[in-house]
Amino acid sequence: LSRLPLTSLVEEVTAPHRDFGISIKLRPGERIGPEPVGQRNPGVIYGLGNLVENAVDFARKSVTVRWSWDEATVTFSIVDDGPGFPAEIIDRIGEPYMSTRQGNETGGGLGLGLFIAKTLLERSGAVLDFRNSSGLGEGAMVQISWPRGVFLNPEITSASMFDTA
């Protein structure tokens, strides 16, 4: 498939992470206008998948993935119920070699995963916001937003992902 509806993108990036003992809850949000349908973009798929994987790694029991769209914006958010981002690094998340994980036998903890995900998503025209969830003060949240106009502008085809079906 060369084109991918946003709802199918959500399924594609969450499916590989469902068998790790963490509940992944899919919650569609506000949907105004036709569903965005975009070109299959491996960088976006990899970047979003990496963010979901990171949330699953830090979650205690669950990860919630929300998506929405309107005339102006396409938004995707990932929220886990883990410890949240440490306050001392929250402004530096997405920089290379920034990690709070200890190195382990599987090679984790190099601090490149979020850097690569952020870079790939920003190249697609997305803006990322890393923060801690409000409420109980637990859990991390990543919100990824694209101006819908980026997807509709034919002059930005290399950076665009969605247009209307």
C-alpha positions as CSV (number, residue, x, y, z in Angstrom):
1,L,0.0,0.0,0.0
2,S,1.4,3.4,-1.0
3,R,-1.3,5.3,0.9
4,L,-2.2,5.0,4.5
5,P,-5.3,6.4,6.4
6,L,-4.4,7.8,9.8
7,T,-6.3,5.1,11.6
8,S,-4.4,2.4,9.8
9,L,-1.1,4.2,10.7
10,V,-2.2,4.0,14.4
11,E,-2.7,0.2,14.1
12,E,0.5,-0.3,12.2
13,V,2.7,1.5,14.7
14,T,1.1,-0.1,17.8
15,A,0.6,-3.7,16.7
16,P,4.2,-4.8,17.2
17,H,4.1,-3.7,20.8
18,R,1.0,-5.5,22.0
19,D,2.6,-8.8,23.2
20,F,4.8,-7.4,26.0
21,G,2.4,-7.5,29.0
22,I,1.5,-3.9,28.7
23,S,-2.1,-2.9,27.7
24,I,-2.1,-0.5,24.7
25,K,-5.4,1.5,24.6
26,L,-6.4,3.1,21.3
27,R,-8.5,6.2,21.8
28,P,-9.7,8.2,18.8
29,G,-10.2,11.9,19.6
30,E,-11.9,14.7,17.7
31,R,-12.3,14.0,14.0
32,I,-13.4,16.9,12.0
33,G,-13.5,16.5,8.2
34,P,-12.4,13.6,6.1
35,E,-9.8,11.2,7.6
36,P,-6.3,12.2,6.6
37,V,-4.8,9.6,4.1
38,G,-1.2,9.9,3.4
39,Q,1.7,8.4,1.5
40,R,3.3,5.6,3.4
41,N,6.3,7.3,5.0
42,P,8.8,4.8,6.5
43,G,10.3,7.6,8.6
44,V,7.0,8.5,10.2
45,I,6.2,4.8,10.8
46,Y,9.6,4.2,12.4
47,G,9.5,7.4,14.5
48,L,6.0,6.8,15.9
49,G,6.8,3.1,16.5
50,N,9.9,4.0,18.4
51,L,7.9,6.4,20.6
52,V,5.3,3.7,21.3
53,E,8.1,1.2,22.1
54,N,9.7,3.7,24.5
55,A,6.3,4.2,26.3
56,V,5.8,0.4,26.6
57,D,9.3,0.0,28.0
58,F,8.6,2.5,30.8
59,A,4.9,1.8,31.4
60,R,3.8,0.0,34.6
61,K,0.5,-1.4,33.1
62,S,-0.7,0.6,30.1
63,V,0.0,3.0,27.2
64,T,-2.8,5.1,25.7
65,V,-2.5,6.2,22.1
66,R,-4.8,9.0,21.0
67,W,-5.2,10.6,17.5
68,S,-7.4,13.3,16.1
69,W,-7.7,15.7,13.2
70,D,-9.5,18.8,12.2
71,E,-9.2,21.4,9.4
72,A,-5.9,22.7,10.7
73,T,-4.0,19.9,12.5
74,V,-3.3,16.2,12.7
75,T,-2.4,15.1,16.2
76,F,-1.0,11.8,17.6
77,S,-0.3,11.4,21.4
78,I,1.3,8.6,23.4
79,V,0.8,8.5,27.2
80,D,2.2,5.9,29.5
81,D,1.6,5.3,33.2
82,G,5.3,5.0,34.1
83,P,7.5,7.3,36.2
84,G,7.5,10.1,33.7
85,F,10.4,12.1,32.4
86,P,13.0,13.2,35.0
87,A,12.6,17.0,35.5
88,E,16.3,17.6,35.0
89,I,16.3,16.3,31.4
90,I,12.8,17.1,30.1
91,D,14.0,20.1,28.2
92,R,16.8,18.0,26.5
93,I,14.7,15.0,25.4
94,G,15.5,14.2,21.8
95,E,19.1,15.3,22.0
96,P,21.6,12.6,20.9
97,Y,23.0,10.4,23.7
98,M,20.4,11.7,26.2
99,S,19.3,8.6,28.2
100,T,18.3,7.8,31.8
101,R,18.6,4.0,31.1
102,Q,21.5,2.1,32.3
103,G,23.3,0.1,29.5
104,N,22.2,-3.5,29.5
105,E,22.9,-6.8,27.7
106,T,20.4,-5.9,24.9
107,G,22.3,-2.8,24.0
108,G,19.7,-0.3,25.4
109,G,20.5,3.0,26.9
110,L,22.6,4.6,24.2
111,G,20.3,7.6,24.1
112,L,19.7,7.6,20.3
113,G,16.2,6.2,20.0
114,L,14.3,9.3,20.9
115,F,16.8,11.4,18.9
116,I,16.2,9.4,15.8
117,A,12.4,9.3,16.2
118,K,12.3,13.1,16.8
119,T,14.5,13.8,13.8
120,L,12.5,11.6,11.5
121,L,9.2,13.0,12.6
122,E,10.4,16.6,12.5
123,R,11.6,16.0,8.9
124,S,8.0,15.0,8.0
125,G,6.8,18.5,9.3
126,A,5.8,17.4,12.8
127,V,6.3,19.3,16.0
128,L,6.9,17.2,19.1
129,D,6.1,18.0,22.7
130,F,7.6,15.9,25.5
131,R,6.0,16.4,28.9
132,N,4.8,14.6,32.0
133,S,1.1,13.8,32.3
134,S,-1.1,16.0,34.4
135,G,-3.1,14.6,37.2
136,L,-1.4,12.2,39.5
137,G,2.0,13.4,38.3
138,E,2.9,10.1,36.9
139,G,3.5,9.1,33.3
140,A,5.1,10.6,30.3
141,M,3.3,12.1,27.3
142,V,4.6,12.8,23.8
143,Q,2.4,14.8,21.5
144,I,3.1,14.8,17.8
145,S,1.3,17.4,15.6
146,W,1.4,18.2,12.0
147,P,-0.2,21.3,10.4
148,R,-2.7,19.8,8.0
149,G,-1.6,22.3,5.4
150,V,1.8,20.6,5.3
151,F,0.1,17.5,4.1
152,L,-2.0,19.3,1.5
153,N,0.7,21.4,0.0
154,P,2.0,19.7,-3.1
155,E,5.3,21.7,-3.0
156,I,6.2,19.9,0.2
157,T,5.7,16.4,-1.1
158,S,8.9,15.1,0.3
159,A,8.0,16.3,3.8
160,S,4.3,15.7,3.6
161,M,2.5,12.6,4.8
162,F,-1.3,13.2,4.5
163,D,-3.8,14.7,2.2
164,T,-7.5,14.2,2.2
165,A,-9.0,11.1,0.5
